[in-house]
Amino acid sequence: MCFQGGSRPGKTRFPSCGFDISMTNPSPNETHTQQQKLVQELEHTRRLLQQEREIRTRLEQDNLALSAHLDHLPLFICLIEGDYTITYTNAFCSDFFGEETGARCYTYFLQRQNPCPKCPLRPGFSERSGHILSLKGPKRSARAFKILNTVYTTPAGAPMLLSAGIDVSTEVETITEQKKRLRECRRASEKNRNAVERKTIALKEVLSQLEIEKQKMAEKVEVNVQKVLLPVIDKLIEKSSSLDSRYLMMLKQNLKQLTSSVGKKISDTNYNLTPKEIELCGLIKGGFSIKEIATMQNLSERTVETHRLNIRRKLGLTSAKINLTSYLSQL
């Protein structure tokens, strides 16, 4: 290999290669400048690394603080991935269900080997949902939990389900007890109602029987008056004086009124007749004249006439064409 041409310090020529390769040694100023730039870049990199360490430290502290807060909450919190894998549980959850982060939720919560046919958590990946589940820990009795599921997207773009559950066993037990008491009250009420209905039926039967007995008694009294007392009174009237006959006639009329329904009908209605007016109604129905009634009652004829007018007014007999004796006989 031959070298042609003159040479200059710091520069070499290689003509046989077809091109020049020049090697230039940097000057002291250039070297100092490059060193300063390199130092600045290294310092910048150091500061970035320091900032990254500080950020990581703060994140770790924040995560520890958040975890501590979550561990003190009186409810269980867990994070579930789309394949049902549990990636986080707080202290409440771990204490009740056990330390098994990485297990499938159907195994962790329900001790199943396969996914649930109707997964209660799956709807949470599409929308927020809330429901109550009865869950049982490995060494604990079943408890009722009100569970709220919320889905969010991780920084990696994967769906993550945040499941939070609060123990509502006391409330459920209270509601169950209230429903039980309500059923017992309804049964007792139904029993009492049936008893009242039976007693009402029995009372109606008793009242019906009393009414029958009352009717039989009235019939017996009427028969005794008609066949025993009235014939005797008729014989006494035939043998007595005219004055005694009037009193016997009044006695006979009173006996007839005793077995008649007119007194009851007049008393039961809203005529508001006085006892004296009811008594005079019986005598008027019996056909006694005003003079005869005045004599038997020891009243003046004018007083008897006033009673008659009051009776007509209270009975609604405003027309003079209606005979009071006939009206009373029809009652």
C-alpha distance (Angstrom), angle and dihedral (degrees) to the residues before:
residue distance angle dihedral
M1 . . .
C2 3.80 . .
F3 3.73 128.8 .
Q4 3.77 117.8 -141.8
G5 3.73 134.0 -165.5
G6 3.69 130.5 21.4
S7 3.69 123.3 -53.6
R8 3.74 132.0 -126.8
P9 3.70 127.1 -159.8
G10 3.84 113.1 -86.6
K11 3.81 94.0 8.1
T12 3.89 130.0 91.8
R13 3.81 126.9 -171.4
F14 3.86 124.4 -149.9
P15 3.83 105.8 -172.6
S16 3.78 96.9 170.2
C17 3.85 90.0 63.6
G18 3.77 94.3 63.2
F19 3.79 94.0 -118.7
D20 3.75 140.0 56.3
I21 3.75 122.2 -108.0
S22 3.75 109.1 -162.1
M23 3.77 121.2 -169.6
T24 3.76 113.0 -162.8
N25 3.78 121.3 -171.6
P26 3.85 111.9 -138.2
S27 3.72 118.1 -116.5
P28 3.80 121.0 -115.6
N29 3.83 91.3 -104.5
E30 3.77 92.9 53.1
T31 3.77 91.2 48.5
H32 3.81 91.5 51.7
T33 3.81 91.4 49.1
Q34 3.79 92.5 50.8
Q35 3.78 91.1 48.7
Q36 3.83 90.9 51.7
K37 3.80 91.1 50.8
L38 3.79 91.0 49.1
V39 3.81 90.9 49.7
Q40 3.82 90.8 49.8
E41 3.80 91.9 50.2
L42 3.79 91.0 48.7
E43 3.82 90.8 49.2
H44 3.81 91.1 49.5
T45 3.78 90.6 49.6
R46 3.80 90.6 48.7
R47 3.82 91.2 51.7
L48 3.82 91.2 49.2
L49 3.80 90.7 50.6
Q50 3.80 90.2 48.5
Q51 3.78 91.4 50.2
E52 3.79 90.1 48.7
R53 3.81 91.0 51.8
E54 3.81 90.6 48.9
I55 3.81 91.6 49.2
R56 3.80 90.7 48.3
T57 3.80 90.4 48.8
R58 3.82 91.9 49.8
L59 3.81 90.6 47.3
E60 3.77 91.1 51.2
Q61 3.80 90.5 48.6
D62 3.80 91.2 47.5
N63 3.79 90.4 48.5
L64 3.80 90.9 50.4
A65 3.80 91.3 48.0
L66 3.81 91.8 47.4
S67 3.78 91.1 47.2
A68 3.82 90.0 49.9
H69 3.81 90.8 51.1
L70 3.80 91.8 47.6
D71 3.80 90.7 48.6
H72 3.80 90.6 56.4
L73 3.82 94.6 52.1
P74 3.83 114.7 108.1
L75 3.83 91.6 -128.6
F76 3.75 137.7 65.5
I77 3.81 120.5 -102.1
C78 3.77 126.4 -172.7
L79 3.80 138.7 164.9
I80 3.79 117.5 -134.1
E81 3.78 126.5 -169.1
G82 3.78 124.8 -143.3
D83 3.82 91.8 -94.3
Y84 3.85 89.7 56.4
T85 3.82 93.0 -103.9
I86 3.81 114.1 148.2
T87 3.80 110.8 -135.5
Y88 3.81 100.4 174.0
T89 3.80 139.3 21.4
N90 3.79 128.4 177.6
A91 3.81 124.4 -133.5
F92 3.82 94.9 -91.1
C93 3.79 90.8 52.7
S94 3.81 93.7 45.3
D95 3.81 92.2 46.8
F96 3.79 93.6 51.7
F97 3.79 102.5 35.3
G98 3.83 101.6 22.3
E99 3.79 138.6 -111.9
E100 3.79 103.1 -62.4
T101 3.79 107.8 129.0
G102 3.81 108.0 169.3
A103 3.81 94.2 38.7
R104 3.77 123.6 117.9
C105 3.79 114.6 -96.3
Y106 3.82 94.1 -123.5
T107 3.82 88.9 56.5
Y108 3.80 95.0 40.8
F109 3.80 97.4 48.0
L110 3.81 105.4 23.6
Q111 3.82 103.7 23.4
R112 3.81 90.6 -123.4
Q113 3.78 126.0 148.6
N114 3.80 95.1 -151.0
P115 3.82 133.9 40.2
C116 3.80 116.3 -83.0
P117 3.84 114.1 -95.3
K118 3.80 89.1 -129.5
C119 3.77 103.3 27.7
P120 3.83 110.2 -152.8
L121 3.81 91.0 -158.7
R122 3.79 99.1 49.8
P123 3.84 94.2 78.3
G124 3.80 87.1 59.1
F125 3.82 90.5 69.0
S126 3.81 89.9 63.0
E127 3.79 101.7 32.8
R128 3.78 142.9 -5.3
S129 3.76 112.1 -81.0
G130 3.77 138.0 178.3
H131 3.78 129.0 -162.7
I132 3.80 143.3 147.0
L133 3.80 120.5 -109.6
S134 3.77 132.0 -177.8
L135 3.82 105.1 -132.6
K136 3.78 130.3 -178.9
G137 3.78 129.5 -155.6
P138 3.82 123.4 -139.6
K139 3.82 92.5 -101.5
R140 3.78 100.1 15.3
S141 3.76 136.2 84.4
A142 3.78 119.5 -106.8
R143 3.78 116.1 -79.9
A144 3.79 131.2 -170.3
F145 3.81 115.9 -117.5
K146 3.78 129.7 -170.1
I147 3.80 102.5 -142.4
L148 3.81 127.5 -161.6
N149 3.80 118.4 -169.3
T150 3.80 123.8 -160.9
V151 3.79 125.1 179.5
Y152 3.80 125.3 -148.9
T153 3.79 137.2 166.2
T154 3.80 121.3 -108.8
P155 3.85 121.5 -135.7
A156 3.81 86.5 -100.7
G157 3.83 89.3 59.4
A158 3.83 96.1 -110.4
P159 3.82 121.7 132.3
M160 3.79 115.5 -110.4
L161 3.79 126.1 -170.0
L162 3.80 119.2 -143.2
S163 3.79 107.4 -157.6
A164 3.81 119.3 -169.9
G165 3.79 122.9 -178.5
I166 3.80 131.2 -175.6
D167 3.78 123.5 -161.2
V168 3.81 108.1 -111.9
S169 3.80 96.6 166.2
T170 3.80 92.4 119.3
E171 3.78 91.9 51.8
V172 3.81 91.6 45.5
E173 3.80 90.8 48.3
T174 3.82 89.6 49.0
I175 3.79 91.5 50.1
T176 3.80 90.5 45.9
E177 3.80 90.7 50.1
Q178 3.80 91.0 47.9
K179 3.80 91.0 50.3
K180 3.80 89.2 49.0
R181 3.80 91.6 50.9
L182 3.79 90.2 46.3
R183 3.80 90.5 53.2
E184 3.81 90.1 48.2
C185 3.82 90.7 49.5
R186 3.78 90.5 49.2
R187 3.80 91.3 49.8
A188 3.82 90.8 47.7
S189 3.80 90.7 46.7
E190 3.79 90.9 49.3
K191 3.79 90.1 48.3
N192 3.81 91.7 49.5
R193 3.79 91.3 46.0
N194 3.80 90.8 52.2
A195 3.81 89.9 47.9
V196 3.83 91.1 50.0
E197 3.79 90.4 48.5
R198 3.80 91.0 50.8
K199 3.81 91.3 48.1
T200 3.81 90.6 46.9
I201 3.79 90.6 52.4
A202 3.80 90.5 47.6
L203 3.82 91.0 48.2
K204 3.79 91.2 50.3
E205 3.78 89.1 51.1
V206 3.81 90.5 50.1
L207 3.82 92.1 48.2
S208 3.78 90.4 47.2
Q209 3.78 90.2 50.5
L210 3.83 90.6 47.8
E211 3.80 90.1 50.9
I212 3.81 89.7 51.6
E213 3.80 91.1 48.8
K214 3.79 90.2 46.8
Q215 3.79 90.9 51.9
K216 3.80 91.1 48.6
M217 3.79 90.2 49.4
A218 3.80 91.4 50.2
E219 3.79 90.6 49.8
K220 3.80 90.8 50.7
V221 3.81 91.6 49.4
E222 3.79 91.3 48.3
V223 3.79 91.5 49.0
N224 3.81 91.5 48.7
V225 3.80 92.0 48.4
Q226 3.79 94.0 46.4
K227 3.81 97.7 43.7
V228 3.79 103.1 29.8
L229 3.80 114.1 23.0
L230 3.80 103.1 32.7
P231 3.84 95.1 51.3
V232 3.79 89.7 52.0
I233 3.81 91.3 48.9
D234 3.82 90.6 49.4
K235 3.81 90.4 54.9
L236 3.81 91.1 48.4
I237 3.82 90.5 51.0
E238 3.80 91.0 53.8
K239 3.82 91.9 53.9
S240 3.83 100.1 38.0
S241 3.79 132.8 84.7
S242 3.79 122.9 -96.3
L243 3.83 93.6 -98.0
D244 3.78 92.7 47.1
S245 3.79 89.1 46.9
R246 3.78 90.9 59.1
Y247 3.79 91.9 54.1
L248 3.77 90.9 45.6
M249 3.80 88.7 50.1
M250 3.79 89.8 51.3
L251 3.83 89.4 49.7
K252 3.77 89.9 49.9
Q253 3.77 91.4 49.2
N254 3.79 91.8 49.2
L255 3.79 90.4 51.6
K256 3.77 89.9 51.2
Q257 3.77 89.8 48.6
L258 3.81 88.7 50.9
T259 3.78 89.9 61.0
S260 3.80 94.2 37.6
S261 3.80 126.3 91.9
V262 3.79 96.2 -140.0
G263 3.79 94.5 89.9
K264 3.80 92.0 49.9
K265 3.79 93.4 46.9
I266 3.79 93.0 49.2
S267 3.82 91.9 46.2
D268 3.82 94.5 46.2
T269 3.79 95.8 52.1
N270 3.78 127.6 76.8
Y271 3.78 94.1 -104.5
N272 3.82 91.2 117.1
L273 3.80 91.7 -143.8
T274 3.79 117.3 173.8
P275 3.82 120.2 -122.3
K276 3.84 89.7 -106.2
E277 3.83 91.4 51.0
I278 3.82 90.5 49.8
E279 3.82 89.4 51.2
L280 3.83 91.5 49.6
C281 3.84 90.0 49.3
G282 3.83 88.3 62.3
L283 3.81 91.7 50.8
I284 3.82 92.8 45.7
K285 3.79 90.5 50.0
G286 3.82 88.5 50.9
G287 3.81 89.8 60.7
F288 3.80 99.3 -109.3
S289 3.80 115.7 153.1
I290 3.80 125.4 -125.9
K291 3.79 90.5 -102.9
E292 3.82 93.1 49.9
I293 3.77 92.1 47.2
A294 3.84 91.0 48.3
T295 3.82 89.6 52.5
M296 3.81 95.0 46.7
Q297 3.82 93.7 44.7
N298 3.80 94.5 39.8
L299 3.81 90.3 -123.4
S300 3.77 133.7 129.5
E301 3.77 118.2 -100.2
R302 3.82 89.5 -119.6
T303 3.82 90.4 56.3
V304 3.81 90.7 49.6
E305 3.82 90.0 49.7
T306 3.82 90.3 50.7
H307 3.81 89.4 52.0
R308 3.81 90.0 50.8
L309 3.80 91.6 52.5
N310 3.81 91.5 48.8
I311 3.80 90.8 48.9
R312 3.83 91.3 50.9
R313 3.80 91.3 48.3
K314 3.81 93.5 49.4
L315 3.80 92.3 46.0
G316 3.80 89.9 51.2
L317 3.82 95.0 -115.6
T318 3.81 96.9 146.4
S319 3.80 94.6 149.4
A320 3.80 115.8 84.1
K321 3.80 90.4 -147.1
I322 3.82 91.7 72.5
N323 3.80 111.5 87.3
L324 3.81 112.5 -138.5
T325 3.83 93.4 -147.9
S326 3.83 91.8 52.5
Y327 3.80 92.1 46.1
L328 3.80 92.8 52.1
S329 3.83 91.1 46.7
Q330 3.82 89.7 57.7
L331 3.79 94.6 55.1
